[in-house]
Amino acid sequence: MNVYGVSVGYMLAVILRLGGGESIISLDPFIYYPNYIAAEKRQLFPFKTLAMLCNFAATILISELTHYLFMSGTLSLRWDCWKCFSEGKGDDDISIELEGSAVKEAMSSDAEGGDRAVTSEKKEDPDSVQLGEI
């Protein structure tokens, strides 16, 4: 998942959710789902569940679509306004910073078994103070 998918999913869910109306804040519906009772201004359709499922689906679909478009080169990386993707970043290399140490997991396949090689590099920060040194 990436910020593009999450943003689209969130906006879609908010529109669908508020479109069904909310009696607590006196918001009349502007989307009339099936089984809407106009006299009571009440929705019988489970529109909150629909909003949640649409959010989930849109988040996954848009995230995968933007990942494909940017990583395949169909869209230039200059259009990546949230900087989710970069040229050196791919599915094969994952780098995570954890309090002064870099854990690097590189997926490397050897001819026999396709094992994953995991390496850990310790980076010392001269300004950091360990609890035992105090």
KOLSELO-980416 format. One line per 8 residues: number of its first residue (from 1); for each residue x, y, z of C-alpha. Coordinates in steps of 0.05 Angstrom, whole numbers, plus 5000, padded with zeros to 4 digits. Example, Ala and Ser with C-alpha at 12.3 -4.5 7.8 and 13.67 -1.06 7.14 Angstrom:
1) 5246/4910/5156 | 5273/4979/5143 $
***
This chain:
1) 5000/5000/5000 | 5022/5071/4988 | 4998/5141/5001 | 4963/5146/4934 | 4918/5086/4948 | 4905/5106/5019 | 4886/5177/4999 | 4838/5156/4945 $
9) 4807/5103/4989 | 4797/5152/5046 | 4765/5206/5002 | 4719/5155/4970 | 4697/5128/5038 | 4684/5197/5065 | 4640/5215/5005 | 4601/5149/5009 $
17) 4594/5154/5085 | 4571/5227/5087 | 4529/5216/5025 | 4484/5170/5065 | 4470/5226/5114 | 4481/5231/5189 | 4424/5247/5237 | 4470/5265/5295 $
25) 4496/5326/5258 | 4432/5339/5219 | 4464/5321/5152 | 4412/5301/5101 | 4433/5247/5051 | 4453/5267/4981 | 4463/5194/4959 | 4398/5155/4962 $
33) 4418/5082/4971 | 4367/5026/4958 | 4311/5021/5009 | 4315/5095/5028 | 4255/5118/5068 | 4242/5191/5047 | 4189/5206/5100 | 4238/5188/5156 $
41) 4301/5209/5118 | 4329/5141/5137 | 4374/5093/5099 | 4361/5018/5108 | 4418/4999/5063 | 4484/4984/5101 | 4520/5043/5069 | 4572/5048/5125 $
49) 4594/4977/5109 | 4594/4994/5035 | 4639/5054/5048 | 4687/5011/5088 | 4691/4957/5034 | 4700/5010/4979 | 4756/5041/5020 | 4791/4974/5026 $
57) 4784/4957/4952 | 4805/5026/4928 | 4866/5027/4974 | 4891/4960/4947 | 4874/4974/4873 | 4901/5045/4869 | 4964/5026/4908 | 4979/4969/4861 $
65) 4962/5011/4800 | 5007/5069/4820 | 5063/5020/4838 | 5058/4988/4770 | 5054/5054/4732 | 5113/5086/4768 | 5158/5025/4771 | 5146/5004/4699 $
73) 5163/5073/4674 | 5094/5087/4645 | 5091/5148/4690 | 5153/5188/4701 | 5180/5193/4771 | 5175/5268/4767 | 5099/5259/4775 | 5110/5223/4841 $
81) 5091/5284/4884 | 5093/5245/4950 | 5160/5213/4934 | 5136/5142/4946 | 5179/5113/4891 | 5251/5125/4869 | 5295/5096/4815 | 5337/5053/4861 $
89) 5278/5029/4901 | 5247/4963/4879 | 5217/4899/4906 | 5286/4866/4912 | 5317/4913/4963 | 5287/4931/5030 | 5326/4976/5078 | 5300/4994/5147 $
97) 5334/5042/5196 | 5329/5020/5268 | 5364/5063/5321 | 5433/5068/5292 | 5434/5000/5257 | 5414/4987/5186 | 5381/4921/5172 | 5387/4905/5099 $
105) 5349/4848/5069 | 5369/4832/4998 | 5332/4779/4960 | 5385/4742/4922 | 5372/4677/4887 | 5428/4628/4877 | 5424/4574/4825 | 5408/4517/4873 $
113) 5356/4537/4924 | 5335/4609/4916 | 5353/4625/4988 | 5345/4695/5016 | 5409/4727/5041 | 5401/4771/5102 | 5456/4818/5124 | 5460/4866/5181 $
121) 5506/4926/5184 | 5519/4964/5249 | 5528/5039/5241 | 5559/5073/5301 | 5537/5144/5317 | 5593/5181/5354 | 5543/5228/5387 | 5499/5172/5415 $
129) 5507/5154/5489 | 5494/5083/5511 | 5458/5071/5577 | 5518/5033/5605 | 5565/5093/5592 | 5527/5142/5636 $
***
